Amino acid sequence: MKLLLVEDEPELQEITVKHLKADGYVVDACGDGLSAVDFAFATVYDAIILDIMLPGLDGLQVLRQLRGKGQAVPVLLLTARDSIEDRVKGLDAGADDYLVKPFSYAELTARIRALLRRQSPEIKSDKLGLADLEMDLNSRIVTRGNQTISLTQREFNLLEVLLRNQNIVLTREKIEQQIYDFGFEGGSNVIDVYIRYLRKKIDPNHEPKLIHTMRGIGYVLRDGD
């Protein structure tokens, strides 16, 4: 899952990004409202964590711009102010949730998971699956049949994208947007390489094969040819 964190306190931004990446999220981060708008319209995010007090445009102005231009991405507002009036302003501007500073990282991630579940109502729990392949997003354990499959963080993120978009053909560019942040500088075949790694772990000795190549287009995860 890909997140945008907009936080102007450098230390808080750094430690939050570190925790989120350790939990397997792909994270872009910036520290002002104008950059936040640029990031939000440059790629697709699964959720945005948005501080209200920002230089340039404040968080509510950013949020109004996003909603005014049809951006439906879930937004979690961060603020040091806890008055009912402030919360109402944030929710009326289009926020999906609200978290008061200082916050525990456990609460932040719980709220992110709740936002993502609401965004994808077909996901009733923190598990994804297809045929006998199952991914537990909390424990980060992947199994096929009775076998536990060991994946690197990048392979796990790639498989999560495929599972969330099963039966949909994804271009290499679309996959790359979802599993890398803006700092990524890779070769043209990097997605092909990781698909090959993932296929060797997911499909051998199992039927049906789940990862399929669509020549000239990209890849699709589906049950059957």
Residue pairs with C-beta under 8 A, 6 or more apart in sequence:
1 24
1 25
1 26
1 46
1 47
1 116
1 157
1 160
2 25
2 26
2 27
2 28
2 43
2 44
2 45
2 46
2 177
2 178
2 179
2 181
3 20
3 25
3 26
3 27
3 28
3 45
3 46
3 47
3 48
3 49
3 112
4 27
4 28
4 29
4 30
4 36
4 39
4 40
4 45
4 47
4 48
4 49
5 13
5 16
5 17
5 20
5 27
5 28
5 29
5 30
5 48
5 49
6 29
6 30
6 31
6 32
6 33
6 35
6 36
6 39
6 48
6 49
6 50
6 51
6 54
6 59
6 62
7 13
7 16
7 29
7 31
7 49
7 51
7 78
8 31
8 32
8 51
8 53
8 54
8 55
9 51
10 31
13 29
13 31
16 49
16 105
16 108
17 27
17 29
19 105
19 109
20 27
20 109
21 27
23 109
24 140
24 153
24 156
24 157
26 157
26 178
26 179
26 180
26 181
27 181
28 39
28 43
28 45
28 181
28 182
30 36
30 39
31 54
31 55
32 54
32 55
32 56
32 57
33 54
33 55
33 56
33 57
33 58
33 59
33 61
33 62
34 56
34 57
35 56
36 48
36 50
36 54
36 57
36 62
37 57
37 62
37 65
37 66
39 182
40 48
40 62
40 66
40 71
40 73
41 69
41 71
42 182
43 177
43 182
44 73
44 177
44 178
45 73
46 73
46 74
46 116
46 119
47 73
47 74
47 75
47 76
47 112
47 115
47 116
47 119
48 66
48 73
48 74
48 75
48 76
49 76
49 78
49 108
49 112
50 59
50 62
50 63
50 75
50 76
50 77
50 78
50 95
51 59
51 77
51 78
51 79
52 58
52 59
52 60
52 77
52 78
52 79
52 81
52 86
52 90
53 59
53 79
53 80
54 62
57 65
59 77
59 78
59 79
59 90
60 89
60 90
60 93
63 75
63 77
63 90
63 93
63 94
63 95
64 93
64 94
66 73
66 75
66 94
67 93
67 94
74 96
74 97
74 115
74 116
74 118
74 119
75 94
75 95
75 96
75 97
76 95
76 96
76 97
76 98
76 99
76 108
76 111
76 112
76 115
77 90
77 95
77 97
77 98
77 99
78 99
78 101
78 103
79 86
79 90
79 98
79 99
79 100
79 101
80 100
80 101
81 100
82 100
87 98
90 98
91 98
96 115
96 118
97 111
97 114
97 115
99 107
99 108
99 111
113 126
113 137
116 123
117 123
117 124
117 126
120 164
126 136
126 137
126 138
127 134
127 135
127 136
127 137
128 134
128 135
128 137
128 160
128 163
128 164
129 135
129 163
130 163
130 166
130 210
130 221
130 222
130 223
131 208
131 210
131 223
132 144
132 145
132 206
133 142
133 143
133 144
133 163
133 202
133 210
134 142
134 143
134 144
135 141
135 142
135 156
135 159
135 160
135 163
136 142
137 160
140 156
141 148
142 148
142 149
142 151
142 156
142 159
143 149
144 202
144 206
145 206
149 201
149 202
150 201
151 159
151 198
151 201
152 197
154 179
154 194
155 194
155 197
155 198
155 201
157 178
157 179
158 175
158 179
158 194
158 195
158 198
159 198
159 202
161 170
161 175
161 178
161 179
162 170
162 211
162 219
162 220
162 221
163 221
165 221
166 220
166 221
166 222
167 220
167 221
167 222
168 220
169 214
169 217
169 218
169 219
169 220
170 218
170 219
170 220
171 217
171 218
172 191
172 192
172 218
172 219
174 218
175 191
175 218
175 219
176 184
176 186
176 190
176 191
179 194
180 186
191 219
195 211
195 213
195 219
198 211
199 211
202 210
202 211
203 209
203 210
203 211
208 223
208 224
208 225
209 225
210 221
210 222
210 223
211 219
211 220
211 221
212 219
212 220
212 221
212 222
212 225
213 219
214 220
